[in-house]
């Protein structure tokens, strides 16, 4: 149930507390505007397909491309969300609508996200029902939130506070890009020109909300803002100038001259500052990397550095002055060839440890009869045994998934186990290959039919003597 308390398994405490510290370097989180293929994960089913509702992680890799893997899959979002609409469908195809913006608190200081739950989102969906205790509330596209336990959402910056900061109210307010610096200053852009019909803030404008105008609570969320404190730091025309000056080329080799919608924001890992052209009195602000909308961007990015530049990360340019093809992020179009997407959400954070991942070929949604399930998994140490834990999901519609948090031990963790208190069925996934990946087919008895609901989590050694438990996958039969 949504209000169920966290539970602990006492015997695991015998293994000792403590977790290895994360390396304080940098990683990029990103979301594509269109589904993409992860080039180095081809042939590994859904692990190689990146949806516009899924978050990928990019780390410094080869001289030609960043090391990219799926970080937060749609199956885990299904488990985070539950079924607040009470329809009995825990595997909705579009759980949040396209992810519009994301950021990790403390990410500018190198803090890693916490297994998916540490990432704040804004989404395109006009009405997103979520559990609020024993009731159901609704979030909108201007609410910046993250998933907490038992289907609940924690809002970092609400739409009402954002409207207070902007000095106007609008039923169409939608946050399209967002980031924060180490001082707590906020940068954002809106998805639509506001307010209609006389635009005050354009969809390509860069807005700024200073930390001194915010009241932060003990949980790190914004509790109040000073009315009218948000200002436009750079107009859309200024961003157009930065884009043109960067020399970023489209997938066809044409110079990109306009930002369109300002689609994503993050602090520039290269550092430095820029003077906001629309508000020079703000003084120097930290350089930002940003992206615009349109397929020609091909996942390319620009920076405010030097009044317009192609940013670098991990020794690579995040775009090309010749042809931008998405190769820097290791993505390509599902039909093959250059990326047909742009970056619609971007975040800077510290790199998390390598984690086990598991997904099912058909996305966890099944109609009777189903003869087999095909699981793709990865993130293990090479040649090691992996297992799959299956457990029944919530009994009936309108519920949230229960989970218990296990402490960090000498063997890894901390972990979150999705468990309703019923039986747990362990299944062998076999041995991982030299790349730490594998594929397992599970034959099903003909008598198996719905309605059935399970959560599945992979478990096994992730290297350096550590064990890992994957994020959940929701499986549902009708």
N, C-alpha and C positions, 0 to 999 in steps of 0.2 A: 504493500500500500504506500501511497505517497508520503504518509507521515511516519513510516517505520524508521526506527533508530538504527544507526550503524551497529554492526555486531563484529566481534573479534573471535578468532579461533585460538584458544589458549595455548595449544601445543606448539604453535608456530613461534610463540614467545621464547621457547627453549632454544631456538636457533640464534637468538641474540638480536638486538636492535642495531640500527645504523645502516646507512646507505652510502655508496660511493659518491663522492662529490662530482658534479658535472663540470666538464672543462669550460672555463670561462672564455670561450671564443664566440664566434658568431655563426648563426644559421639563418636562412630565410624560409619563411612559410609563405606559400602562395596558393591561390585558387584560380583556375582558368575560367574564362567566361563561357567557353564551349568545351564539351568533353574532348579530352586529348589522350594520346597514347604515350606512355613512358617508354622510351626507346630501349633502355637496358632491362626492362621487365617484360618485353614482348614474349609471348608464349606462356606467360604465367597468369592467364585468365584475367580476372578482375583486378589482381594486384598490378597489372600493367595498363589498366584503363582508369583514367582520372576524370571523375565527373565534376560538373560545376558546383556540386554540393559537397565536395571532398577537398581536404587540405593536404598539400604535398609539402615535403621538407627538402630543402636544398642545402648541401654542405660542399665545401671545397672538394673537388674531385680530380678529374684528369685535366690535361691542358686544353681539352676541347669542350668539355661539358662539366657542369656541376654534378655531384653525386646526389641524385634525386630519388626519393621513394615516397609512396603514399604514407601519410602520417595519421590522418583522421578519416576513416572510411565511412561511407553512408550507413553501413550496418551498425556501427557504433552509435551514430546519431540516432538511429531508430531506437536503440536501447536507452540512450540518454533521455529521449523524449517520452516514450511510452505511448499511451493511447488516451490523451485528455479529451478527444472528441467523442469517445465512447462508441466507436464504430466496430470495435473488435478487430481492427486491422493495425497490427503493430509493425508493418513493413510498408508504410506509405511510400509510393515512388518518389514523391517530392516532399521531403520532411521539412525543409526550411525555405524552399524556393532557392534561387541562386544566392550564394553567399556574397554579400556586397562589400564587407569590410571585416578586418580582423586585427587584433593586436594582443600581445602578451604583456601583462603588467610586469614591469621590471626588465622587459626584454632588451631595452636600450642599454642596460647594465650587464647584459649577458646571462640573464636568468632563463633557464629552459622552461618550456611549457610543461604542465603537469598532466601527462597522459590524455590530452584532449580536453579535459575539463578546465584547464588553465587558460584556454583561448576564448576571448570575447569576440562576438560576432554582431554584425547587423545583417539583415536579410531583406530580400525584395518582397517577401510575402506581406500583404496588407494586414492580415490577421493571423497571428500564430498563437493558437491556444496552448497554454502551459499550466501545469499544476501549481496551485498556490495553497499549500497545506492540503485541506480536504476539499478545496474549491478549485475551479478552473478560471484562470484569467487570460488576458490576451496581450500579446506584444505586437508592436508595429515596426515598420521598416526604419524608424529613427531611433528605436531602442537598441542600445548596445548591451548585449547580455552574454552570459556563459551558462552552461549546464552544470547544475549542482546535482547532488544525489537525489534519488527517488523522483525523477522527472521534474524537479523544480528548477527555476531559472533565477540567476542573480543578475540584476541590471547594474551596469557600471555607470551609464549616463542615460537617463530616461528622455523620451521625446519631450515631455513637459518641461524639463529643465533646459533642454536644448533650445526650445522655443523661447523660454525666458531669457536665455543668454543672447539669442538672436534679436529679440525685441519684437517679434511678430508671431502670430499663430497661423498654422496652415494644416489643413487635413491631408495634404500630400507630402508632408515633410519626410524625407528619406535620406539617411546617411549613406553615401556612396563610397567614401574612403575615410580612413581614420588612422592616426598614430599619436603617440605621446612621447615626450622627451624625458630625460632623467630628472628634470625639475618638476614634472607634473603638468607642464604646458601641453595643451591639446591642439592638434591640427586636424582639419576635416574638410570634406567637400560634400555637397548635396547632389542628389541624383537629378533634381529638376530645378528649373529656374524658379525662385521664390521671392516675394509672394506674387502670384498671378493676379491681374494681368500686367502689372508694372514690376518687372523683376528688380529685386534689390540684391539678391545673391544669385549668380549664374551657376549652372552646373559644372562649369570649368574653373570656377573661382577656388582659391585656396583660403580657407578661413582659419582663424587663430583664436584660441580661448586661453588666456594666461592662467597659470596656477594660482596667482594671487586673487583671482576672482572666483575660485572654487572652494567649497567646503568639503573636505574628504572625511569620510567616516572611518571608524576603526577597522572596518573590513576592506578598506581601500577603494570603496566606491564613492561616487560624487553624490553628496546629500543636498547640496544647494549651490546656486551660482548667483553672481551679481547680475541683476537685470541689465541687458544691453551690453554685456562685456565682450561678446564675440564680435570680431571685426574681420574684414576681408584684408588679408595680408598681401595677396597678389591676385590681380584680375585675370580673367580667362585670356585676355590679350597678352598679358605678361607671360603666362604659361605657353601660349602659342609661340612667343618669341624664344623662350628657352628651348622648346621642342625643335624649332627650326635651326637654332644655333648649335644644337647638339650634333647635328649631322646624321641623326638616326634615319636609316633607310627602311622602307617597307619590305614585305616579302617579295615584291616585284622589283626592288632596287630603286624605288622612287623616294625622294626626300619627303619625310613626314613634316608637315608645316603647322598642323593644328592638334591640340590636345583632345578636341571633342569633349566628351564628359571626362572629368578627372576621375579615373576609375580606381586608383589605388595609391596608397602612401606608406612610406616607412622612412625612418632615419637613414641617412646615407652612411653605410659602414666605413666609407672613406673619411668621414669627419668633415671638419671645416664649417664655415658659416656663410650665410648670404644675407643681404640687406633686403627686406621685403619691399618691393617697389610701390605698393599701394599704401604702405604705412611705414616709411623709413624711421619714424619716431620710435617704433618698437625696438630699434637697434638690431644688431646681428642676431639671427636665429640659426639653429643648427641646420646644415644642409639636409635636404630631403630627396629621396628617389620617388619617382611617380610614374604612372602610366596613364595612357588615354584609351579611348574606346575605338573599336573598329578592327576588322580582320587584318588590315595592313600592318598593324603593330606587331603581329606575330610574336607576342610575349616580350617585346622590347620595352625598355625602361629608359627614363631620362633622369637627370639630376639637376638640382638648382646650382650646383657648384660651377663656378666660372661663368655664371649667367647662361648656363645651358651646356650640358655634357652628357655623354653616355657613361653611366656609372660602371664601376668595377666591383666584383665580389669574388673572392677566392682566386684572384689572378685572372679572371675572365671579364670581358666586356659583356654587359647585360643588354646586348643589342649589337647591330653592325651598321657601319656606314656604307656597306656594299649591298647586302641583302640580309634582312633579319628573318631567320627561319625557325626560331624557337630552339635552336640547337644548344644554346647556353643553359637552358633548363632541361635539356634532354627530352623534349616533347615534340611530337609531330601530329599531324592531322590523322584522324581515324581512317581516312581514305588513303593515307600515305603522303609523303612529301612535306612541305613546310607547314608549320603550325597555322591553323586557321582561327586562332583565338587571340585574345589579349588578356592581360592580367587584371582580374576584377577584384582581387583582394591580396594584400601583401603585408607581411609582418617581419620584424627583426627580433631575434631571440638568441638565447644560448642553445647549443646543440644538445638534444637529449641523447641518452644512451640508445644503442641499437635495440629495437624491440621486435618481438615476434608478431607476425601478422597472419591472419587467416581470413579468407573469404570463400564464398561459394559461387560457382560459375553462374548460376541463374539469379543471384542476388537475394536468396533466402525466401523467395515467394513461389509457392507451389500450389498447383491444382491437382487433385487426385485424378488418375494414378501417376505416381512418380516412381520410377524403377531404381534410380540411383541419385546420389549426391556427389558432386565433384568439388573437392576442396583444394585450393591453391594456398600455399603457405610459404613463409620465408622469414629471414631474420635470425636463423639459428647458427650456431657454430657448425662447420662442415662435418658431415658424417655422424651426426648425433640424432638420437631418437626423440621424436616429438609425439605429443599426445593431444587428444581433443576431449574436453570435458563438455558433455551435454547435460543440461538440466531443464526441467519444465519451466515455462514462463508463467506469468500471472494467470490465475484462473478467471477467465471472463473478461469482457470489455471494460474500458474506462479505468484501467489501472496503470500504475507506473511499475517499472522493474525495480525489484529490491536488490540492493548490493551491500556488501560488507567490505570494509577496507582492512587489508592485512598489512602489518608494519614491515618496514624494510628490515632485511636480515643480512647475515654475512653471505647468503646465497643470492641476493638480489632484492627486488621490490623497491618501494611498496607496490602492492597490487590491489586492484578492485575486482572482487568476485561477484558476478551477477548470479544470485541464488535466491530462490523462493522458499527454501527450507525443505524441498522434496529430494528425491533420489538424484544422484549425480552419476552419469554413465561415462566412464573413461574409455576412449577408443584410441588405438594406435594409429598414428599418421605415417609411421615408417621412419626411415633414416633420411636426413637431409643430404643433398648433393654437395659438391665442392663449393658451390656458391651459396650454401645455406638455405636452399629452397627445395620445395617438393610439391608433388601433386598426388592426391589420394582420392580414389573412387570408393564410395561406400554403397554397396548394394542394399536395397530396401525390400522388405517382404511385401508381396502383393496386397496383403491385408491392411497395410498402413494407410490410413486415410484421416482426413481432418474432421472437425477442427483440432489442430495441434499447434502448440507454440513452444519453441525451445530457444535457449541461448546456448551458444557454443563459444568456447575460448580455448585457444591453443596454449600448450605448456611445454617447456623444454629448455635446454641450455642455450644461452645466447652468447657464449664466449666468455673467456677470462674467468671461468669457474662460476659464472652467475646463471641463475635460472630466471626465466621470465614467463609472465602470463599475459596473453594478448588482450587487446580490447575485444569487446563482445561482438558476436555476429548473431542476428536474430533470424531464426528459421520458422516459417509458418506455413501450415497446410490448410486448405479449405476443402 
